[in-house]
Amino acid sequence: MPVRDAEATRQRLIEAARAEFAEFGIAGARVDRIAADARANKAQIYHYFGSKERLFDAVWESIVEQIVSDAPLDTNDLPGYAVRLSDGYAAHPDLTRIITWQRLERGDDPPHAFAVRSTQEKADAIAEAQRAGVVPARLEAKVLLALLLHVAAFWSLTSPDVLAVVGIEDPERRREIVRQAAEGVLAA
């Protein structure tokens, strides 16, 4: 029973930290607020994670795991993959906020091993699909993947000023635009 309680506390700390990091960034996040929101104490943060920075690493890994599980790569439908990613960003706006904070505050850190491994596996799967003739080979697999990732994040990463000019609020229309843009990348 204590193991489950410990894991539940650890998970509450990650969830509270995710909200805190999304709102305040890494430097602005406060462990006392995280502990209070998780119904835990600060000592538990240091016990489970060692530091605020390592707690951020745990949050980052949980985000990568969420993105991987919520939007599995399907090389037979790369536009659909981009749409699923876009749907995830729309459903969880904290994702792009944390990604942005990570780039701003930890951009000089070595890449996160799990995120790199997951991305490399996707690029390898696309390269294999290209060799099999399933995916066009006009672009290098890793470049194609990067472009699809950015197409998927378009609505969540674009400035509010640009979005005001674009003026498309309908979620279905946004999904269709992501699909069309991904199809365009594949056809380029």
Residue pairs with C-beta under 8 A, 6 or more apart in sequence:
6 48
9 38
9 40
9 44
9 48
10 48
12 38
12 39
12 40
13 34
13 35
13 38
13 40
13 44
13 45
13 48
13 49
13 55
14 55
14 58
14 59
14 62
15 38
16 33
16 34
16 35
16 37
16 38
16 40
17 29
17 34
17 38
17 55
17 56
17 58
17 59
18 59
18 62
18 63
18 94
18 98
19 37
19 94
20 29
20 30
20 33
20 34
20 37
21 29
21 56
21 59
21 98
21 101
22 94
22 97
22 98
22 101
23 97
24 30
25 101
25 104
25 105
26 52
26 53
26 56
26 101
26 102
26 105
26 106
27 105
29 52
29 56
31 42
31 45
31 52
31 55
32 42
34 45
34 55
35 41
35 42
35 44
35 45
45 52
45 55
48 55
49 55
49 57
49 58
56 102
56 106
57 112
59 98
60 98
60 102
60 112
60 115
61 112
61 114
61 115
63 95
63 98
63 99
64 112
64 114
64 115
64 118
65 114
66 88
66 92
66 95
67 85
67 88
67 95
68 118
70 84
70 88
71 81
71 84
71 85
71 87
71 88
72 81
72 84
73 81
73 122
73 125
73 126
74 80
74 81
75 125
75 126
75 128
75 129
75 134
75 135
76 129
76 134
78 126
78 135
78 144
78 148
78 182
78 186
79 178
79 179
79 180
79 182
79 183
79 186
80 179
81 148
81 152
81 182
82 148
82 149
82 151
82 152
82 178
82 179
82 181
82 182
83 152
83 175
83 178
83 179
83 182
85 148
85 149
85 152
85 153
86 151
86 152
86 153
86 154
86 155
86 156
86 174
86 175
86 178
87 175
88 95
89 95
89 96
89 152
89 153
89 155
89 156
90 155
90 156
90 171
90 174
93 156
95 156
96 153
96 156
96 157
100 157
119 145
122 145
123 141
123 142
123 145
124 141
126 135
126 141
126 142
126 144
126 145
127 141
127 142
129 135
130 136
130 137
130 141
131 137
135 141
135 144
135 186
136 186
136 187
138 188
139 147
139 185
139 188
144 185
144 186
147 185
148 182
148 185
150 157
151 178
151 181
151 182
151 185
152 178
152 182
154 177
154 178
154 181
155 163
155 174
155 178
158 166
168 174
168 177
